[in-house]
Amino acid sequence: MKHLQILFLVLLSSLAFGQNDCDCERNYNEVYQKIRDNYAAYDMKVNAATKPAFDALNKKIASKAKGVKDPKACFEILKEWTDFFKDNHLFINFQTSFSVADSPEVVAARATKVLVQKHTSESSFERYLKDNQANLDPAEGVWESDDKEYRLGVIKDATNPKKLYGFLLTDRDKLWVKGKTKFELEKIGTDRYKTKYYYSDFSAEITLTRLVKNILAMDNIYKFTKVSPTPTEFVTLDEQTHALPDYRVERIDSSTTLIVLPPFTIPNAPLYINELVSQNEKLILGAKNLIIDMRNNPGGDDNAFDALFPYIADGPIIRKGSKMRATQENLILLNHELRSIQDFPQFKLTLEPKLRQIIREMTLNMGTMITAPDKEFNYKSTDQMPKKVVVLVNKNTASTAESISLEAKQSPKVIIMGRNTKGAADYTEVRDWGLPCFGWRLAIPLGISYRLPTQPMENVGIKPDVEIPESEADWVSFTVKYLNTIK
C-alpha cells in the first residue's frame, strides 16, 4: 500500500463496540456508504454491465446482515460483499482472525504421510555419527534452532546420498514424536539444499537451505547451529554480517552482489534500507552485476526503494502520481494525516509536500478525479557499476513492490526475473475508516494507478522478462548463471 496507515486515524472512528445496538447491519451500511462515496474505483467497478448483479448482491447482503450480532457471521457476510470489487486493497481489518484451522483428523492424516526416521533417541543417533564419521555429509549431525525450540538430527537417506532428513530428537506432542521428519533436504549444489519444511499442522513449504560452515540457514524459516560432531569451522564476523541475515548485502562471486530487501511495511523502512545500502556501498559499486531480491515483499512505503535508484538508474526515473477521487470524506482523512505527521520528522519530510498539494487540488476540484503529483528522480546516464541489475519477484511480490519494480524497469540496466507478481498495484493511496461495530476498520483506496484503464494489472501481475522455472529452488544461483551468459 502507498504510505503508512497513520494510527492516529483511530480518532475518526465511531466505534460502538460493546453497545447493545451493535450489529452487522450497522457495519454494512457504513461500509456501503464509505465505498460508494469515496472509493476511487467505484464507478469503474459499478457500471452498466455490473450494476444489475451489484444491486442484487446489495439486496441479498442487506437482508443477511439484519439482526446479526456474531462477529464471525458478520465477517462472512461483509466479505461476500467486498469480494465483488476484486481489489486486494479494499478490505475490512478485523481484530480477530476468522480463519478456520484444519480439523485434527485432517492434520493426523497428513502426519501419517511424513516419515519417521529409525533413530528415535539422541544417543542412538550419536552412535551412528561416530561410526560413520569418515563418510558423513557436511549437513549430517545434531542441530539446534536459533530460538532453542528444536533439537534435530540430520541424516542421509540410506540409498540416495543427495537426500537428507531432519528429524526430531525430542517429543513435542502425540504427532510430533522423536524421529518424526521435520524437513527434507535435496543437495542441488555445493552447500545448497532444496528443502521441504513441515509446519506444526504438517503442511509443507518449499524453500532453500544454505550451509554456512556451522550454520544451516533455511530461508525465511529457521537457522540451525551445529552441535555435533563438533564443527571444525565457525562462521566469521563477515559471514554473520553479509551471509546469514535475512535482509543483507552479500558478495556472491567476483562479479555479483546480492541485496535481499525487507518488506516495505517494516517501521522506518526507508531509513533501514538507506543504512543497509550506504554501509555496503563498496560491495554494490564493486560488482558488475547486482541482484535485488524483492520476493515475498508485500509492499508498503513507496519511499523505501529510493536509496537504490542511484545505483541502478541510467537516466531519469519517474514515479507517476495516482488519479485520486476528491471527496469531502477523503479530504478529512488527508487533513488528519497531515496534522498527525507533524510530530514525526521522518514522515513529515517525505509526505508533507505531496499531501499539501493533493489537499489543495482536492479542495479546488471537489467531486472530480484529480492527479497526484509525479516524483522525478533526476539521474544522468553513467558508466558506473553495476552494469546489469536483476530484480527478483514472485507471486507474493505485491502492491508498492510491484510499482517499484516497474519504476526500476525505466532503467535499461534492469531485468525483472522470477515468476508473475501478485497483481495488487492498480488501486492506491489506501486510508482507513473506523466502523461502528466490533472495533473493525475499513481500508479504502482513494486512488487508482495512472495505468488505468488501459493497462490493468490487478490479479494479473507483472510478467517477468526472464521466467525462473517453478522447479528451481536456488533462484540466486540461477540468476548468476543467467547474468554470466549475457553481455
N, C-alpha and C positions, 0 to 999 in steps of 0.2 A: 504494500500500500504506500501511496505517496504520503510522506511525513508521519511523524509520531502522532498517535491519537492522544491528545492532551488530557491528562487525568482530571484537570480542573473542570472539564465539561460536565462532571457529575453534578455541579451546582445547577445545571439546567434541567436536571432530571426531575420529573414529577412523580417520583416513586411513591407508591402507596402500599408497599409490601406489609402484610400483616393486617390490612384493613378488611373488614367483613365484606365490603362490596368488590373486592379484588377478584376478577375472573378473567377468563381468556378473551371474552368479547371486548373488554376494555383494551387489552393489548392489541387485538386485531384491528379495532377501529383506529387506534393510534398509528399502528404500522401502515395501514392503508392510506391514511391521510398524509403521513410524512413522506411516503414514497410517491404518491400521486402528485404532491405539491412541490417536491424538492429533488427527486431522483433525476439525474441528468439524462438518463437514457429512457425515461418513461415513455415519451412519445415514439421512440424507436421500437420499444417492446410492445406497447399497446397501440396497435394501428388497425386499419380497416380489416386486414386479414385475420388478426389475432383477437380482435375485440369480442366477437361472439363467444369464443372459448374463455376469455378472461371474465366476461360478465357471468357466465355460467359458473366459473370457479368461485367468484365473489359470493354468489348466492349460496353455493354449497358450503363455503368456509364460514360465512356469517351464521348459517344455521347450525353447523357443527360446534362453533365456538360458544354459543349461548349456554350459560349456566355451568360451563366447565371451570372447575377450580383446581384441578390437579395439574401441576406444572408439566409433568411428563406428557399427559394427554394434550395439553396446550402446545407444547413443543412440536408434537407430531402434526397438529392442525396447522400451525403457522408455517412450519417448514414446507408443507404441501403448497402453501400459497406463495412463499418466497421462491420456491423452486421454479415457478412459472417464468421468472425473469432470466434464468440460466446465467447468472452473474456471480462469479466467485467472490466478489467484493461486497455483495449485498447479502447480509445475514444478520441473525439475532445472536448477540453474545449472551449465553446462558451462564448463570453462576454455578450450575451443577451439570455434570456430564450425563447425558441420557443414552450413551452408547450401551448396547446390550452385549455382555460378555458371553462367550460360548458356554454351553451347558457343561457340567462336569463329565457327562457321558461323551460329549464330542471331544473334549480335551483328553480324556482317557483313551479314546480310540486313536487319536493322533500319537499319544505316548507309546502305544504298542508298536508303532512303526519305527520307533527310534531305538537303535541298537544299545544293548548292554555289553560292555567290554568284560573280558574274563577276569581282569584284576579288580577285585572289589574291596581291596584294602591297600593302604599306602605301603605297608611292609612287603606285601606280595609284589607290588609294582617296583619297589626299590630293589628287590632281588633280581627282577627282570633287567633293570637298568645296569646293575653291577655285572650280571652275567653276559650282557651284550654290549658292554662299554665300547668295544673297538668298532662296532658297526652301527652305532646309533645315528639317526638323523639329527642334525643340529637342533631341530624343534622338539625332539623327544626329551621327556623329563617331567619333573614336578614343577608346576607353575602356580603363582598366586596372583589374583586380580588386584589392581591398584587400590580398590576400595576394601580389600580383605574379605569380600563376600564369598569368593570362590577359591578353593584349592583343588587343582585339577592335575590329572596326568595326561600326557600326550604320548601316543604310541603309534607306531607304523602298522599299517594293515599287514596281515600275515602273508598275503600273496602279491600285493601291489605296493612297492616301496615308495611310490609317489603319493600314496593316500595315507593320511594320518587321522587319528581321532583324539579329540579332547574329551575326557570323561571325569565325572565327579569322584572325588576321594572321600567325601563325607555325605551322609544322608541329609536331605533338605525337607522332604515330605514323602508321602507314600508313593508318589510317582517319580520324583527326583531322588533316586537312591544311588548308593555307591556303585560305580561302574557305568551309570547311565551316560550316554554320549551327549555332551553339551555343544560340541561343534565338530565339523568335519573339515579337514584341510586337504587340498589337492595341490601338489607342488607344480607351479607353472613357470618358474624361473628361479634364479639364484635368490634365496631368502624371500621368495614371493609365493603366497599360497591363496588360491581361490578358496573361499570359506563359506560354509553353510552353518549359520549360527541358530540355535534353537532357543526361543524365548520361554518364559515360565509356562505359557499355555501350549508349548510345543509347536507354535507357528514358527516359520523359519525366515531368515533373511540371508541373501547372498551378498557378500562383501569381499574385501581384500585384506589379507593379513601380511604384515611385513615383519621379518625377523631382523631386529637391530641389536646384534650381539646378545645381551642377556634380557632383552625386552621383546615380547611378542605383541605387536601393535595391530589391533583389529580395528580397522577404520570405522569410526563413528559408534563403536560399541564398547570395547574394553582394551585396556593394556594389562599385560600379564608380565610378572617378573619371575625369572627362573630361580628356583630354589635348589633343585637337584637334577643331575650332578652339578657340583659346584662350578659355576661358569669360569672359563679361563679368560674371557674378555668382558669388559663392562662398558656401557655407553659412556662416551666422553661428554664434556660440557657442551661442545659444539653440536653433538647429536641431540642432546637434551633440548637445545635451543632451536635447531633447524630441522631435525628429522622426526621428532616424536610429537610435538604439539599438534592438536587438531587443526589449528589455524597457524600457518607458518610460511616462511620463505626458505626454500631448500634448493641447494645446487644439486641437480640430478646427475649431470655429467659436465664435461668441459664446455659444452655448447648451450646447455639448457638450465634455466631456473624455473622452479615451480612456486606459485603463490596460491595457497589454499585460504580463501576468504571466509570469514564468519558470516552468519546470517546478518542482513542489514537491519534486523529487528533488535539486535542487542543494544543495551544502553550506550549512548555516545559512539555509535558505530563509525561515524566519520573520523572522530578523534582516534579511535582504536586502530583503524586501518591506516590512517595517516602516519601514526607512530610505527606500525608494522613495516610500512613501505620505507619511511625515511631511515629507520635503523638498519635497513638491509639494502640500501641504495646501491652499494658496490656489487652485491650479488645480482641485482637487476641489470645494471648498466654493463656489467662484465659478461653478460650472456648474449649470444646471437639469437637465441630463441627464448621466449617467455611463455609459460603456460599459466593461465589464471583459472583456477578451479572454482566454478560457481554452481557445482552440482548441489542439489538439495537446499538451495538458497530460496527462501520463501518471499524475498523482497523486504521492504521496509523503507528506511531513509534513503531518498534518492541522491543525497549528497555523499553517501558512503564510499562510492567508487571514485570520486573526483581526484583523489590523491594519485590514482594510477594513470589518468589521462596524459600527463606529461611524458610518460614512458611509452605509450602506445600510439599517440597521435602523430599524424604526418600532414597536418593542416588543421583548420578549424573543426571543432565538433559542436553541433547544435543540439541542445536539449529543447525540443519543441514543447510549448505550453499546451495544456489541455483546453478544450472548449467546456466552459462551466455554465451551469444554469443559475441565473441571477434571480433569487427569490428572497423574500424578507427573512424567512427562517434560516436559509443558508447564510445570509448576511449576519444574523445573530451569532451563528456558530463561529464565523470567521472573526468577527469583532471580539468575541470572548477569547478566542485563541490568541489574538494579538495582545490582549491585556495579560493573558496568562504567561506568555513567554518573556515578559519584561524582566522578570526576576531570574531568568535563565539565559546567561550570555551566550552559551553555545547554540541555543535555538534562535535567540534574537538575531544574531549575526547573519545566519543563513536564511531565516524565514521572514523576518520583518519587512524587508524591501518588497518581496513578492506579495506578501499578504496585503500590504498597504495599497499596492497597485490594483490587486484583484478587488479589494473592498471599494476602491474609488470607481472602478469600472462597473461593478455590480450596482452601486448606488445610482449611477447615472443611466444605467440601462436595465432597470428592473423589468422582469418578465421576458427577457431575451436570453440567448446564449452568448456569452462573452468569451474572449480568448485570453487565457492567462499568458503572461509574458514568456518569451523564449529566454533561454540562458545560453550564451555563446562562450565557448572555451577557445580563446584565440591562441592557437599554436601554429607555428610555421613548419613547412616541410624540412626535414632534418635527416642527416645520415647517421644519427646516433643509434647505438644499440638500445634495445633489441631490434633485430631486423624483421623477425616474424613473431606474431603473438597469437596464441590459441586461447580462446575462451571455451572452457568445458561446461556443457549444460546437459541436463537430463529431464525426465518427466516431472521432477519436483522443483525445477528452476521456475520461479513464478513471479508475477507482478513486477515490481521495480527491477528485479534481477533480469527479467526478460527485456524490459525497456532499455536498461543499461547495455545489455548485450547488443541491441540494435544500434545504440549510440556508438559503441565501440567499433561496430562494423563500418562506420563512416571513415575509419582509417583503412587505407589499402593494406596495412600490415596485418590486419586482424582476420583470422579464420575462426568460425564457430564450428566446434566439433562435439560429437556426442549423440544424443537422441532428442527427439522432439520435446520442447519445453511444455509446461502445463497448459499454457493458454489462459492467462489471467491478467492481461495488461490493457484491456480495452476500456475499462471503467476505472476512473482515477479520483484523486483528491477525496479520499474517504474520511468522513467525520461520523460521529455517532450521537444519538439522542437517547435519553432515558425513557423507558416505557413505564406505564402506570403500575404494573403488577410484577411480582416475583423478582424484582431487582434486575430485570433484563435491560439490555441496551440494543438499539438498532443501528447497525452500520450502513451508511448510505454513501455511494459515490456521488459527489457533487459535480464531477466532470467526466468527459469522455475523451478518448485519445484523438489526437489530430488525424490519425489514420482512418477514422470512421467517417462515412460508412463504406468507403471503397476498399479498405484493406483490413477487414476484421481478423482478429487473432484469438478471440475468446473461445476456449475449449478446443482450439486447434493447435496453437503454439507456434514456435519458430522451428522451421526445418533446418537442421544444421548443414553447413557447407560440406562437411565430411561426416558421414554416419559411422558410429562405432558399433560393431555387432553386439547384439544382446548377450551373446555367449562370452564376450570379452570381460574378464574380471579386472585386469590391470589396465585401466584407461590411460594412465600416465605413461606407462611403457609403450602402449600402442601409439600414443601421440608423439612420443620421442622418435619412434621408428618412422612415423609418417613425416615428421619435420626433417629427418635426415635424408628423405628421398626427394625433397623439393629444393629448388634453388632459392 
